[in-house]
Amino acid sequence: MEQVYVLPASVFPAAQASLIPLEAALLRRIEQEGFFLKRPQAEEDPTHRQIIPYAVVRHRGRFFLMRRTKGGAEARLHNRYTLGVGGHINPEDVGGNPVLDGLRRELLEEVGVRAYTAQPVGFIVMADSPVSRVHAGVVFVVEAEDEPRVMEAEKLEGRLASLEEVQQVYEGLEGWSKVVVDWLRARCF
């Protein structure tokens, strides 16, 4: 049974619909104090948040924008856009730093990126749905040396886009991607 990396929900700042600025002490706690729960338990337990490394991938000044196709399992996500690459951290991911190890796996599996630099920029902690109440994102801006590409072409489409092009599909973005785009706009990326 799949296990996912979690931390008590009480460790996180109050939920909000915007990117929470990076707090080094919180990032250290996530990296050092997290532990694994069985995923079915974690999905139903709001006293813990599942940690999701969430990468905004840039290559040569453009962002990698993906659209979920009808080939994906979750119908509620069909035709939705995402600017983030991310997923759960599992025990097999962990070598030295669970968050960075999970990030590395997701970048390779989802967009084929091996060479990159990653800068943590903040956290996503929301409570607008049952799903958001049990997850927390550690957001990274990733500068990819490799050109990203969709690895699961049956589920996703992807392309490099300027921030202006991303803004044109803003209403079709998933919730976490909207949070990130709002932050990027404020930072004049």
N, C-alpha and C positions, 0 to 999 in steps of 0.2 A: 504494500500500500504506500502511495506517495506520501512523503513527509515534506513539510515546508518550514522555512525559517521564519520565526516570529519573535516579537518582543511584547511585553505587556503594554496595552493601550495607554495606561496611565503615564508612561514615559514620554509620550508625544505631546506637543502643544495642542491647544484647542483646534478643532477642525475649522477650516476656512476654505473659501472658494478661490484662493489665490496661492501662489507659490510662497512657502514659508522660507525666509532666508536661511542659508546654511548656518548651522550651529555646530561647531567642531566637537563640542562635548557630547551632543546628541549623536553625531555620526560615530564617534568612538564607542558609545554605549551600544549602538546598533551592531557595530562590528565585533564587539567583545562580549556582549551579554545576551545576544540572541540564542535561541535554541530551536529545536525541531518539534513540531506537532504533526500528527496525522492530518492530512489535508481535509478530510470530511469534518473533523473536529474544529479545525482552524476556520473553516468557512462559516461555521455556525456560532463561533465564540467571540462576541464583541469585546471581551476583556483582553484580547490579544489582537495585534495587527500583523498581517503577513507582510514581509519586507519585499518590495519589488524594486530592483535596480531599473531605472527608467532613463534610457539614453536618447537624447536629441542628437542625431547624427548629421554632421556637416562635412561636406567634401568640396574643397575649393570655393568656399564662400556660399554654397547652396545647401539647403536642408533636404534630407531624404524624407519624402512624403509618401505614405502608403495608403492604399484603399483596400478594405476588406471585400472580397468577392463572395458570391453565393456558394463558393466551394468550401467555405469555413463552416464549422459546426454550429456556431451561435448565430441564429437568425437575427437577433436584436442588433448585431454588429454588421450585418450585410450592408455594403455600400458606405459604411462610415470610414472617415479618414483618420489616420493616426500619424502623429509626428514622432511618437516615442517607440523605441525598441525596448522591450522589457519582459520580465517574467519572474516566476517564483524562484527562490533559491532552494535547492535540494541538497541532501547530504553529499551526494557524489560531486557537487560543485566545489565543495570547500577544501581548500588547500591551506592558504595562509590567512586570507581576508575574505570572509563570506560574501560581502557586498561586491568587491572587485572581482572575485572569482565568478560569481553569478553574472555580473556584467559581461565579463569576457566570454562566457559560454553563450549568452544571448546574442551578442554582436556577431559571433561566428555562425551560430545556428540560423539566425533570422536574416542577416544581411551580408554574410560572408566577409566581415571585416576582421582582419587579423592585426594590422598595424594601425595604431591610433594613440592619441593622448586623450585622457578623460579628466574633466574638471567637475567635481561635485559643486552644485550651485544652490541646492535647496531641497525642500521636502514637500510632498503632496500628502496632506492629511485632510480628508473630506468625510462628511457624514450624511451625504444627500441620498444615499440608497443603502440597502442591506449589504451590498457588495463593497461599497466604499468604506463602510464602517469597520471592515475587517482587513483592510489593506492600507499600507503606507508606501509611498514612493520616495526613493532617494534619486533625485534628478541629477543627471550628468549632461554636460555639453561635451560631446565627443567629436574631436577633429580626426576624421578618418583619412589615412594615407591611401588606403585601398578605396576604389570606387564602390560604394554599397550597391547591392543588388538583392532583390527578393529571392530567398532560397526556397520558399514554398509557393511556387507560381500558381498552384491550384487554389490557393486560399487568399493570395494577396497580389496586388499590383503596386509598383513603386517607381518613383522618378525623383530626380533632383529638382528642387524648386526654390525660387527666391522667397523671401518672407512675404513679399507682396502677393505672389502666387498662392502661398499658403493661406493668406488672409482671404483670398477669393473663395475658398471652400470652408471658411470658418464655421458656418452653421452646420456643416456636415462632419465636423471634427468630434471625436470622442471627448468626454469630459476632461480627462487629464491633459489631453493635447490642447484644449482651449486654455487651460491654466498656464501651460508652457508658452503658448503663443502670446497671451496677454503679457507675460513676463518679458518675452523677447521684444515685443513692441515697445514696452516701457524702457528697455535697455538699448533701443535703437540698433538692434543687430542688423 
